[in-house]
Amino acid sequence: MKPWHRASGAMLAFALLSMLSPARASAPNALPRTISQGQLVIAHLPAGSTARLNGTSLHVGADGRVVFGAGRDEAGPLVLTLDNGHDGRRTVRITVTPRNWPIERVNGVPPKTVNPPPAIAARITREQAQVTAARERDDAREDFLHGFVWPVRGRVSGRFGNQRIYNGDPRAPHSGMDIAVPVGTPVRAPAAGVVTFAAPALYLTGGTVLIDHGFGLSSNFLHLSKLQVRAGERVRQGQVIALSGMTGRATGPHLHWGFNWFGTRLDPLLLPGLRDH
């Protein structure tokens, strides 16, 4: 995490979350005692609160809303320091439950596929830097409050956190969820937001779209065959933003849906209120 998370005063009074309860995907008004690796938390704090997570300031909305998440390899505990200016400082420790991440070993892959030549590697670095920059946005919009809908429906062919080892060389864990659908399937925005990145032909991810949902929460959609939005455009929940495909480094037709809290990758399957559109 980075120190750009700014806390601001809250205007609506809500009793804090003395009711702490474990949850698979935390309810909007509760701080859980336990969360899973890859889980998003959406919580509400009393009026005038500030919050720090493991020493770093969090963005607290004008209504007391705060969000944060635990990455794939987060060991925990997450230490929240809360202060509403009246009742003094309070520390909340949230246990992070580890998950079993499957590892697949694949041998006999052509070396240049595993480690691309310098010119291609440089292109990948440039493109990924643009995507990373788009995730640093920290808007006060709360488009995430209306829950999330599936961008497409199909067989989940790749899960968040799984890892492959090619020719003995470990690759980065899978950063999102793959959903097997035919090329040309309409892809819908899982929540309202602003398109912060849209490019039709990145080397690794092909057609790529990022939607910012506010407070550093963003969805990314990869391997698209056609983009139907552009950067800067506001989209509503359920709006068709693209058509699925198998562009970039894809071995079959599918949609990759990733979800981030700033640079922390989260599991879309654990999003609160995930439902059909």
C-alpha positions, -999 to 999 in steps of 0.1 A, spaced: 0 0 0 10 36 -6 4 67 15 -21 82 -10 -50 69 10 -64 101 26 -88 101 54 -116 127 55 -143 136 80 -175 117 81 -209 134 82 -233 106 90 -232 91 125 -232 53 127 -225 32 157 -192 15 151 -192 -20 146 -190 -32 180 -208 -61 165 -178 -78 149 -186 -110 131 -168 -134 108 -179 -133 72 -170 -148 39 -177 -115 22 -182 -88 47 -215 -70 49 -213 -33 42 -218 -22 78 -197 -48 97 -160 -52 105 -154 -89 105 -132 -107 130 -119 -129 102 -115 -126 65 -101 -148 38 -70 -141 16 -83 -122 -14 -114 -108 3 -128 -72 1 -142 -55 32 -167 -26 29 -174 -10 63 -189 20 80 -172 41 107 -187 67 131 -188 104 122 -154 121 121 -134 89 121 -99 84 107 -85 50 100 -51 34 94 -44 -1 82 -11 -15 93 1 21 97 -11 35 64 -40 60 62 -72 48 46 -97 69 26 -127 74 48 -157 88 29 -179 117 38 -205 91 49 -180 72 70 -174 45 44 -141 27 43 -128 -2 22 -98 -24 22 -88 -59 13 -64 -88 20 -42 -99 -9 -35 -135 -20 -4 -139 2 -15 -117 31 -6 -135 64 -23 -110 88 -34 -100 111 -47 -67 96 -43 -40 123 -69 -12 120 -63 19 141 -96 39 144 -101 73 159 -134 93 158 -121 122 179 -144 116 208 -139 81 222 -102 79 217 -82 56 196 -92 20 191 -73 -9 176 -90 -38 158 -72 -69 147 -86 -89 118 -74 -125 113 -66 -135 77 -76 -171 70 -51 -188 46 -64 -206 15 -51 -236 -4 -36 -224 -37 -33 -251 -63 0 -252 -82 3 -267 -117 36 -278 -131 40 -275 -169 71 -288 -186 83 -287 -222 71 -251 -229 92 -233 -256 117 -210 -237 108 -178 -255 72 -184 -245 82 -185 -208 108 -157 -211 101 -134 -241 129 -117 -259 141 -83 -247 120 -62 -271 88 -80 -262 97 -79 -225 102 -41 -227 68 -37 -244 51 -58 -217 67 -36 -190 55 -4 -207 20 -17 -211 17 -30 -176 30 3 -162 1 21 -179 -24 -4 -163 -8 0 -129 -10 38 -131 -48 35 -139 -53 16 -106 -39 45 -85 -70 66 -89 -87 74 -55 -121 89 -63 -147 97 -36 -174 80 -58 -191 50 -40 -203 31 -71 -194 -1 -53 -222 3 -28 -248 -13 -50 -231 -46 -50 -217 -64 -80 -231 -85 -109 -214 -111 -130 -199 -96 -162 -207 -128 -181 -221 -162 -171 -202 -194 -180 -180 -221 -166 -153 -208 -143 -122 -221 -161 -95 -204 -140 -96 -193 -104 -79 -164 -86 -47 -173 -69 -38 -205 -88 -2 -207 -100 17 -224 -128 53 -234 -129 67 -235 -165 99 -256 -170 106 -252 -133 102 -214 -134 73 -201 -111 50 -176 -128 29 -150 -110 -2 -163 -95 -34 -159 -114 -47 -124 -107 -84 -129 -114 -111 -153 -125 -114 -168 -160 -149 -175 -173 -152 -197 -205 -176 -181 -229 -177 -180 -268 -160 -152 -286 -183 -122 -289 -202 -127 -257 -214 -93 -243 -193 -82 -212 -212 -61 -187 -199 -37 -161 -202 -55 -127 -207 -21 -110 -210 15 -121 -178 35 -126 -155 54 -148 -134 37 -175 -98 45 -167 -80 24 -193 -91 10 -227 -68 -5 -252 -75 -30 -280 -42 -49 -283 -19 -52 -254 7 -80 -258 -2 -102 -229 -39 -92 -223 -51 -82 -257 -82 -61 -256 -81 -46 -221 -106 -24 -201 -104 -11 -165 -133 4 -147 -128 24 -115 -156 19 -89 -143 45 -64 -121 44 -33 -94 26 -53 -116 -4 -62 -114 -14 -99 -123 -42 -123 -102 -53 -152 -113 -73 -182 -88 -90 -205 -86 -108 -239 -115 -88 -253 -123 -90 -290 -141 -56 -292 -142 -26 -269 -174 -6 -267 -162 21 -242 -133 45 -241 -112 60 -213 -130 87 -194 -165 73 -201 -189 68 -172 -207 34 -173 -237 21 -154 -239 -13 -137 -249 -40 -163 -239 -18 -193 -222 -38 -221 -186 -25 -222 -170 -50 -246 -172 -84 -263 -153 -113 -250 -125 -129 -271 -91 -147 -270 -68 -118 -278 -33 -114 -264 -17 -145 -248 -49 -165 -245 -52 -202 -253 -89 -203 -257 -120 -180 -257 -128 -167 -222 -132 -135 -202 -106 -127 -175 -122 -106 -148 -98 -92 -122 -105 -70 -92 -82 -47 -73 -80 -24 -43 -53 -1 -56 -24 -25 -61 -39 -53 -41 -54 -81 -62 -87 -95 -48 -108 -125 -56 -140 -115 -76 -158 -146 -62 -156 -131 -27 -171 -97 -37 -201 -88 -14 -235 -91 -30 -222 -108 -62 -253 -117 -83 -266 -121 -118 -273 -89 -136 
